[in-house]
Amino acid sequence: MALDHAIRLAPSGSETGLARAFYAYYAHGDFDAALANFRAVAAANPNDIEAIRGIGYIARRQGKWNEALEAERQVTIRDPRNSAALSNYGQSHVFLRKFVEGGEILRRSLILSPLSEAANTYLLASLMTGRGDTAAARAILATLPQGVLAGVHELFGAQLERYARHFDRSNAIYDETPPSVPFDVPSRLLNKALNDLAAGDTVRARQRADSAARSARSLVGPRSNGVFGALADLYSVLGIAAAIQGHNTEAVQNAERAIQINPLSHDAIEGLRSVDALIVVHLLLGHRDEAIRLITAQAHQPGDVSLIPTSPATIRLDPLFDGIRNDPRIRALLADSAAWVVR
């Protein structure tokens, strides 16, 4: 292994410390070990950009947002033409629901790297799930050349059509874009099932949900080891698929299992998706009170790009929320901007 070789050659070198840190981070999701190594490198060399960047990564995962933002800001100061650093800094603002500031930083990143998948993804998220500006999102998608950033076109193009209640068009976008990795298959089938359900085609929705569940089960195994929420996402798919099929107990158990696998207390970023999925499950099952309780709690959490993220914009636009949108508790939540401040 390259890490073992580096340790033999220079056991206390900065490069070895960085290698240890990134290995702990990416291979094992061991944020404490990664952070300790990043901090050791930064202590020995305060201007090491990679160490500062790594500290920001881990602080963000651990929900230490002030520390994360400061580390990311420092990287942009030391390397102002680093588009990835600007993108990362902008993403954190979007996570914190600071959509205007985040959008401005992401646009600066895109000046340097117009086809950055991450920067385009989070700029569109800031507009759509953040500000509900579907017209601006459509305009940006129209400027992105076809044949590149297929995942961005698929994710946001399909979502825009769903918001417009053009469910067949939304499903067609999924059909036109081949999955980039096997893990895309179950979530894509699930998205199509949710569109079918919103369109009133319960039979087709249940068929697709069954296919999504079978696909997810086939991927549960050693390769889905839970790092960065991969295994949790599969259980979220199983939970939502079961809810569409009317299997109430199984649906809640699987969705709650996803949260247990990758809780917010471990990962303040990827863990958000599992909570959003549990909200979807309760909405599909008609558990109004439980869904609203979770939405109210989620309002104070950062927001991420998930299947159906929880935000004022998605509550107003997505058909999934039709049944609770006029509930007095939801109306009060939407009217209170302070309720959506991350704590």
C-alpha positions, 0 to 999 in steps of 0.5 A: 500500500502507498501509505505503508511505503510513505510511512517506511520512508518518512514516518514523521514527514508532512506528506505522510501525515497528510496521507494518514489523514486522507486515508482515515477520512476517505477509506474509513470515515474516521474523522477523529483520526483524520483531524488529529493528523491534519492538525499535526501537519498544520502545527508543523507547517501553518501554511500547508494548504492541504492540512488547512483544507483537511481541517475544514473538511473534518470540522464540517463533518463534525458540525463545527461550522465556524471552524470549517468556514474559517479553514475554508476562508484561509485556503481561499486567501492563500490560493485565491485562484483555486476554484475547488477551494472557492466551491468548497467555501460556497458549499458550506454557505449553502449548507448553512442556508446562507444562499445569497452569500453561497451563490456569490462565492460559487459564481466566483468559482465557476468563473475559474472552472465553468464546468465544475460539477460541485460548483454547478450542483450547489449553485443550482441547489442554492437557487432551487431548494434554497430560494425557490427560484426555478426560473434562474435554475432553468436559465443556468441549466440551459447554459450548460452544454449537453453531453457534460455534467449529465448528472447535474442536468439529470438531478435538477432538470428532473426536479424542475419538471417535478415542481412544474407537475410534469411528471412524465417529463421528469421521468423521461430525463431519468430515462435519457441519462444513463446511471454513472455508478450502480448506486445511482440505479435504486435512487433513480427508480425511486424518484420515478416511483415518487413521480408516478405516485404524484401523478396518481398512478399507484400501480406503476409507482409500486412496481417501480418501488419494488424494483428500487428496493430489489436494486438497493438490496443487491448493493447492500454488502461489503462495498457499501461500508457506510463511509459517507452515508453509502449504506445509509442511503440504501436503507433510505431507499428501502424505507421509502420504497416500502412506504410507497408499497404500503408496508408501514412498519418496514418503511419506518424501520428501514428509514430509522436504520439509515439514521442509526448507520450514519447519524447526524452526530457522526456526520453533519453533512451526509446524515442529513439525507437520512433524516430527509428520507424519514420525513418522506416516509412519514409523509407517504404513510400519512403520519402528519404529526410525526412528519411536521415534528421532524420538519420543524427540527430539521429547519434548524439543521444545515441543508444538503442535496438529498432525494427531497431536501427539507426547505421552505422552497421544497415545501412550497413546490414539491407535490410530496408536501401537498397534504400538509402545506396548509397545516397551520404549523407548516404555514407558521414555519414557512412564515418565520424566517428565524425558524430556518437559522442553523443552530 
